[in-house]
């Protein structure tokens, strides 16, 4: 579900509460606000996790590159010694 779809559905739910008594409507609005806050938190956490995963992948590529370079240097050194 996209952010726009989420917001549209939540607004649709809130629009349907217009004819409810004030006390019940207040509870639903409170729940909707909490839902928005949790959605924002989840999206931020997901974004941070994706960035961390990207960083981890980059570090893995660097380590692989470094290991391959070290191996090439060792082989070149062996070839010079022979």
N, C-alpha and C positions, 0 to 999 in steps of 0.2 A: 504494500500500500504506500503510495507516495504521500508526501507531506500535505499536498493539496487535497487529496482524497480524504485523508485523516481529518483535516480541518473542516471539510465540507460535511462529512458524516457527523462530526461533533456539533457543528452549527445546526444541522438538521435535527439532531436530538434536542438541542436546547430550544429550537423554535417550536417543537412539539410540546414543550413544557409551559408555554405561554398561558394556557387555560387552567393550569394547576394552582392550587392554593399556595400562598406565598411561602409557607413553611416547607412544603414539599419541594417547591421550585428552588428554594435556597439550598436544600440538601443536594439536589441534582446539580446545581451550578457549582457548589463546592466540590462535588465529585468530578465534574468536568474540568475544573481548574487543577485538581490533583492529577487527573489523567493527562492534561497538557504538560504539567511539570514532569511527570514520569516519562512521557514521550520524549521531551526535550533531553532529559537525562540519558535515556537509552540511546538516542541519536548521537549525543556527544560522546558517550562511552564507546559506541561503535566506531565513531570517527577516530578516537584515540587508539583503539585496537587496530584499526586499519593502518594508521600511521606507524604504530609499533611493528606491525607485521612487515610493512614496506622497509622499515629500518633494518629489521632482522634479515630480510632477504638480501638487502644491500651488503650487510656485514658478511653474510654467508658467501656471496659472490667475491667479496674482497679476500676472505680467507682462502677460498678455492684458488683465486688468482695468485695469492702469495705462496700457497703450497706448491702450485705448479711451477712458479718462478724459482722457488727454492730447489725443487727437483731438477729443473733444467740446469741451474747453476751447479748443482752437485754432479750431474752427468758431465757437464763441460769440464769441471775440475778433474773428474776421473779420466776423461779423454786426454787431458793435458799431462796427467801423471803417467799414462801408459806409453 
